[in-house]
Amino acid sequence: MTELFLSFRLAFLVTAILLVLATPLAYWLAFSKWRAKFLIEAVVALPLVLPPTVLGFYLLIAMGPRGPLGKLWLALFGHTLAFTFTGLVIASVFYSLPFCVQPLVASFEKIDPKLLAASHVLGVGKERTFFRIILPLSLPGAITAAVLTFAHTLGEFGVVLMVGGNLPGATRTVSISIYDHVQSIEYVAANQLALALLTISFVLLALVYGVNRRVGVRWLAR
């Protein structure tokens, strides 16, 4: 199934990119004392409340030939981002951002400040403290962020349709394929794809709860 493979490829890329980008952002949101950081939190959380078509529309404008991203991409590579797989990746990064940032922020905020203070007193730098204390203690949150981002991207519809269209082999994901089958009254094919997504989503969520419970038990034992 080309659509399923394309969706998995999109989800893997978006998850990898967001884990890199969202981790420092979540760290800053968790530990920053800036009073106006709630504005950044609101921007990050916007995709949770905005209709996908609204976000998709503005991303489409930005990636079009007259948009800032589209103009830049056109100058560098000779084509715009709209209706391309690369455009899907960029749009999905924006759309799935809160699903990666918020679990990480929650995990960072749960860390006992005394551990960080002790690390500082012992002369350990911020970078080493992050990799030796903060990141290991936040592993359940990182796992949750990765799985939620992957599952959310895998099932995207509105943003993907607005930015990528419905180009077979290029931007036609499994969710769009299900919609096309339903529109064509091909319920058997639609059911097969829908059941595949349902199974994958259930397995991923079960994995999150199972792994997080094991990780939590291990840290408590330590």
C-alpha positions as a Markdown table, in Angstrom:
| # | Residue | x | y | z |
|---|---|---|---|---|
| 1 | Met | 0.0 | 0.0 | 0.0 |
| 2 | Thr | 1.7 | 3.2 | -1.3 |
| 3 | Glu | -0.5 | 5.4 | 0.9 |
| 4 | Leu | 0.3 | 3.6 | 4.1 |
| 5 | Phe | 4.0 | 3.6 | 3.3 |
| 6 | Leu | 3.8 | 7.4 | 2.6 |
| 7 | Ser | 2.0 | 8.0 | 5.8 |
| 8 | Phe | 4.6 | 6.0 | 7.8 |
| 9 | Arg | 7.4 | 7.9 | 6.1 |
| 10 | Leu | 5.8 | 11.2 | 6.9 |
| 11 | Ala | 5.1 | 10.3 | 10.5 |
| 12 | Phe | 8.7 | 9.0 | 11.1 |
| 13 | Leu | 10.2 | 12.2 | 9.6 |
| 14 | Val | 7.9 | 14.6 | 11.5 |
| 15 | Thr | 8.5 | 12.7 | 14.8 |
| 16 | Ala | 12.3 | 12.8 | 14.4 |
| 17 | Ile | 12.3 | 16.5 | 13.5 |
| 18 | Leu | 10.0 | 17.5 | 16.3 |
| 19 | Leu | 12.0 | 15.6 | 19.0 |
| 20 | Val | 15.0 | 17.6 | 18.0 |
| 21 | Leu | 13.2 | 21.0 | 17.8 |
| 22 | Ala | 10.6 | 20.5 | 20.6 |
| 23 | Thr | 13.1 | 19.3 | 23.3 |
| 24 | Pro | 14.9 | 22.7 | 23.7 |
| 25 | Leu | 11.6 | 24.6 | 23.4 |
| 26 | Ala | 10.0 | 22.4 | 26.0 |
| 27 | Tyr | 13.1 | 22.8 | 28.3 |
| 28 | Trp | 12.8 | 26.6 | 28.0 |
| 29 | Leu | 9.1 | 26.6 | 28.6 |
| 30 | Ala | 9.5 | 24.4 | 31.7 |
| 31 | Phe | 12.4 | 26.3 | 33.3 |
| 32 | Ser | 12.1 | 29.9 | 32.0 |
| 33 | Lys | 11.1 | 32.6 | 34.4 |
| 34 | Trp | 10.0 | 35.0 | 31.7 |
| 35 | Arg | 6.6 | 36.4 | 32.6 |
| 36 | Ala | 5.3 | 36.6 | 29.1 |
| 37 | Lys | 6.2 | 33.0 | 28.2 |
| 38 | Phe | 2.4 | 32.2 | 28.3 |
| 39 | Leu | 2.3 | 33.9 | 24.8 |
| 40 | Ile | 4.7 | 31.3 | 23.4 |
| 41 | Glu | 2.7 | 28.6 | 25.2 |
| 42 | Ala | -0.5 | 29.9 | 23.5 |
| 43 | Val | 1.2 | 29.9 | 20.1 |
| 44 | Val | 2.5 | 26.3 | 20.6 |
| 45 | Ala | -1.0 | 25.1 | 21.6 |
| 46 | Leu | -2.9 | 26.8 | 18.8 |
| 47 | Pro | -3.1 | 23.7 | 16.6 |
| 48 | Leu | -5.0 | 22.0 | 19.4 |
| 49 | Val | -7.9 | 24.4 | 19.0 |
| 50 | Leu | -7.7 | 25.7 | 15.4 |
| 51 | Pro | -9.7 | 23.8 | 12.8 |
| 52 | Pro | -7.2 | 21.9 | 10.6 |
| 53 | Thr | -8.5 | 23.7 | 7.5 |
| 54 | Val | -7.6 | 27.1 | 9.1 |
| 55 | Leu | -4.1 | 26.1 | 9.8 |
| 56 | Gly | -3.8 | 24.4 | 6.5 |
| 57 | Phe | -5.0 | 27.4 | 4.6 |
| 58 | Tyr | -2.5 | 29.8 | 6.1 |
| 59 | Leu | 0.3 | 27.2 | 5.6 |
| 60 | Leu | -0.8 | 26.9 | 2.0 |
| 61 | Ile | -0.6 | 30.6 | 1.6 |
| 62 | Ala | 2.9 | 30.7 | 3.2 |
| 63 | Met | 4.1 | 27.9 | 1.0 |
| 64 | Gly | 2.6 | 29.2 | -2.2 |
| 65 | Pro | 4.5 | 31.1 | -4.9 |
| 66 | Arg | 3.8 | 34.5 | -3.3 |
| 67 | Gly | 4.3 | 33.3 | 0.3 |
| 68 | Pro | 7.5 | 33.8 | 2.2 |
| 69 | Leu | 8.4 | 30.1 | 2.5 |
| 70 | Gly | 7.3 | 29.5 | -1.1 |
| 71 | Lys | 9.4 | 32.3 | -2.4 |
| 72 | Leu | 12.4 | 31.2 | -0.5 |
| 73 | Trp | 12.0 | 27.6 | -1.6 |
| 74 | Leu | 11.4 | 28.7 | -5.2 |
| 75 | Ala | 14.6 | 30.7 | -5.2 |
| 76 | Leu | 16.7 | 27.8 | -3.7 |
| 77 | Phe | 15.2 | 24.8 | -5.5 |
| 78 | Gly | 13.1 | 26.0 | -8.4 |
| 79 | His | 9.7 | 25.0 | -7.1 |
| 80 | Thr | 7.3 | 26.0 | -4.3 |
| 81 | Leu | 6.5 | 23.8 | -1.2 |
| 82 | Ala | 2.8 | 23.5 | -1.8 |
| 83 | Phe | 1.6 | 20.1 | -3.0 |
| 84 | Thr | 4.9 | 18.4 | -2.3 |
| 85 | Phe | 6.0 | 15.8 | 0.2 |
| 86 | Thr | 8.4 | 18.3 | 1.7 |
| 87 | Gly | 5.5 | 20.7 | 2.2 |
| 88 | Leu | 3.6 | 18.0 | 4.0 |
| 89 | Val | 6.5 | 17.5 | 6.4 |
| 90 | Ile | 6.8 | 21.2 | 7.2 |
| 91 | Ala | 3.0 | 21.5 | 7.7 |
| 92 | Ser | 2.9 | 18.4 | 9.8 |
| 93 | Val | 5.6 | 19.7 | 12.1 |
| 94 | Phe | 3.5 | 22.8 | 12.8 |
| 95 | Tyr | 0.4 | 20.8 | 13.2 |
| 96 | Ser | 1.9 | 18.2 | 15.6 |
| 97 | Leu | 4.1 | 20.6 | 17.6 |
| 98 | Pro | 1.9 | 20.7 | 20.8 |
| 99 | Phe | 1.7 | 16.9 | 20.8 |
| 100 | Cys | 5.4 | 16.8 | 21.2 |
| 101 | Val | 6.1 | 19.8 | 23.3 |
| 102 | Gln | 3.4 | 19.4 | 26.0 |
| 103 | Pro | 4.4 | 15.9 | 27.2 |
| 104 | Leu | 8.0 | 17.0 | 27.4 |
| 105 | Val | 7.1 | 20.2 | 29.4 |
| 106 | Ala | 5.1 | 18.1 | 31.8 |
| 107 | Ser | 7.9 | 15.7 | 32.4 |
| 108 | Phe | 10.5 | 18.5 | 32.8 |
| 109 | Glu | 8.3 | 20.2 | 35.4 |
| 110 | Lys | 7.9 | 17.1 | 37.5 |
| 111 | Ile | 11.6 | 16.8 | 38.1 |
| 112 | Asp | 12.6 | 17.6 | 41.7 |
| 113 | Pro | 14.3 | 21.0 | 41.8 |
| 114 | Lys | 16.5 | 19.8 | 44.6 |
| 115 | Leu | 18.3 | 17.4 | 42.1 |
| 116 | Leu | 19.0 | 20.3 | 39.8 |
| 117 | Ala | 20.2 | 22.5 | 42.7 |
| 118 | Ala | 22.5 | 19.7 | 43.9 |
| 119 | Ser | 23.9 | 19.4 | 40.4 |
| 120 | His | 24.6 | 23.1 | 40.3 |
| 121 | Val | 26.2 | 23.1 | 43.7 |
| 122 | Leu | 28.5 | 20.3 | 42.6 |
| 123 | Gly | 29.7 | 22.4 | 39.7 |
| 124 | Val | 28.0 | 20.4 | 36.9 |
| 125 | Gly | 27.2 | 22.5 | 33.8 |
| 126 | Lys | 23.7 | 22.9 | 32.4 |
| 127 | Glu | 24.4 | 20.8 | 29.4 |
| 128 | Arg | 25.7 | 17.8 | 31.4 |
| 129 | Thr | 22.9 | 18.2 | 33.9 |
| 130 | Phe | 20.4 | 18.0 | 31.1 |
| 131 | Phe | 21.8 | 14.8 | 29.6 |
| 132 | Arg | 22.7 | 13.1 | 32.9 |
| 133 | Ile | 19.7 | 14.1 | 35.1 |
| 134 | Ile | 16.8 | 15.9 | 33.2 |
| 135 | Leu | 16.7 | 13.7 | 30.1 |
| 136 | Pro | 16.8 | 10.3 | 31.8 |
| 137 | Leu | 14.2 | 11.4 | 34.4 |
| 138 | Ser | 12.0 | 12.7 | 31.5 |
| 139 | Leu | 12.2 | 9.5 | 29.5 |
| 140 | Pro | 8.5 | 8.6 | 29.9 |
| 141 | Gly | 7.5 | 12.1 | 28.7 |
| 142 | Ala | 9.9 | 11.7 | 25.7 |
| 143 | Ile | 8.3 | 8.3 | 24.8 |
| 144 | Thr | 4.8 | 9.8 | 25.1 |
| 145 | Ala | 5.8 | 12.8 | 22.9 |
| 146 | Ala | 7.3 | 10.6 | 20.2 |
| 147 | Val | 4.3 | 8.1 | 20.1 |
| 148 | Leu | 1.6 | 10.8 | 20.2 |
| 149 | Thr | 3.4 | 12.8 | 17.5 |
| 150 | Phe | 3.7 | 9.7 | 15.3 |
| 151 | Ala | 0.1 | 8.6 | 15.8 |
| 152 | His | -1.2 | 12.2 | 15.3 |
| 153 | Thr | 0.8 | 12.7 | 12.1 |
| 154 | Leu | -0.2 | 9.2 | 10.8 |
| 155 | Gly | -3.9 | 10.1 | 11.0 |
| 156 | Glu | -3.8 | 13.7 | 9.7 |
| 157 | Phe | -6.4 | 14.7 | 7.2 |
| 158 | Gly | -7.3 | 18.4 | 7.0 |
| 159 | Val | -3.9 | 20.0 | 7.0 |
| 160 | Val | -2.6 | 17.3 | 4.6 |
| 161 | Leu | -5.4 | 17.8 | 2.2 |
| 162 | Met | -5.1 | 21.6 | 2.2 |
| 163 | Val | -1.3 | 21.7 | 1.8 |
| 164 | Gly | -0.6 | 18.5 | -0.2 |
| 165 | Gly | -3.7 | 17.9 | -2.1 |
| 166 | Asn | -4.3 | 14.4 | -3.3 |
| 167 | Leu | -1.4 | 13.4 | -5.5 |
| 168 | Pro | -1.0 | 9.6 | -5.7 |
| 169 | Gly | 2.5 | 8.5 | -4.7 |
| 170 | Ala | 3.4 | 12.0 | -3.6 |
| 171 | Thr | 1.0 | 13.5 | -1.1 |
| 172 | Arg | -1.9 | 11.0 | -0.9 |
| 173 | Thr | -1.7 | 9.7 | 2.6 |
| 174 | Val | -3.8 | 6.8 | 4.1 |
| 175 | Ser | -6.4 | 9.1 | 5.7 |
| 176 | Ile | -7.0 | 10.8 | 2.3 |
| 177 | Ser | -7.2 | 7.4 | 0.7 |
| 178 | Ile | -9.9 | 6.4 | 3.2 |
| 179 | Tyr | -11.9 | 9.5 | 2.3 |
| 180 | Asp | -11.6 | 8.8 | -1.4 |
| 181 | His | -12.8 | 5.2 | -0.9 |
| 182 | Val | -15.8 | 6.4 | 1.0 |
| 183 | Gln | -16.6 | 9.0 | -1.6 |
| 184 | Ser | -16.5 | 6.3 | -4.2 |
| 185 | Ile | -18.7 | 4.0 | -2.0 |
| 186 | Glu | -15.8 | 1.5 | -1.8 |
| 187 | Tyr | -16.5 | 0.6 | 1.8 |
| 188 | Val | -14.5 | -2.6 | 1.9 |
| 189 | Ala | -11.3 | -0.9 | 0.9 |
| 190 | Ala | -12.1 | 2.0 | 3.3 |
| 191 | Asn | -12.7 | -0.4 | 6.1 |
| 192 | Gln | -9.4 | -2.2 | 5.5 |
| 193 | Leu | -7.4 | 1.0 | 5.7 |
| 194 | Ala | -9.4 | 2.3 | 8.7 |
| 195 | Leu | -8.9 | -1.0 | 10.5 |
| 196 | Ala | -5.2 | -0.8 | 9.9 |
| 197 | Leu | -5.0 | 2.7 | 11.3 |
| 198 | Leu | -7.2 | 1.7 | 14.3 |
| 199 | Thr | -4.9 | -1.2 | 15.1 |
| 200 | Ile | -1.8 | 0.8 | 14.7 |
| 201 | Ser | -3.1 | 3.6 | 17.0 |
| 202 | Phe | -4.2 | 1.1 | 19.7 |
| 203 | Val | -0.8 | -0.7 | 19.6 |
| 204 | Leu | 1.0 | 2.7 | 19.9 |
| 205 | Leu | -1.1 | 3.8 | 22.8 |
| 206 | Ala | -0.7 | 0.5 | 24.6 |
| 207 | Leu | 3.0 | 0.8 | 24.1 |
| 208 | Val | 3.1 | 4.2 | 25.7 |
| 209 | Tyr | 1.2 | 3.1 | 28.8 |
| 210 | Gly | 3.2 | -0.1 | 29.1 |
| 211 | Val | 6.6 | 1.4 | 28.6 |
| 212 | Asn | 6.0 | 4.4 | 30.8 |
| 213 | Arg | 4.8 | 2.1 | 33.6 |
| 214 | Arg | 7.9 | 0.0 | 33.4 |
| 215 | Val | 10.2 | 3.0 | 33.3 |
| 216 | Gly | 8.4 | 4.6 | 36.3 |
| 217 | Val | 8.7 | 1.4 | 38.3 |
| 218 | Arg | 12.5 | 1.2 | 37.5 |
| 219 | Trp | 13.1 | 4.8 | 38.6 |
| 220 | Leu | 11.1 | 4.2 | 41.8 |
| 221 | Ala | 13.1 | 1.1 | 42.5 |
| 222 | Arg | 16.3 | 3.1 | 42.1 |
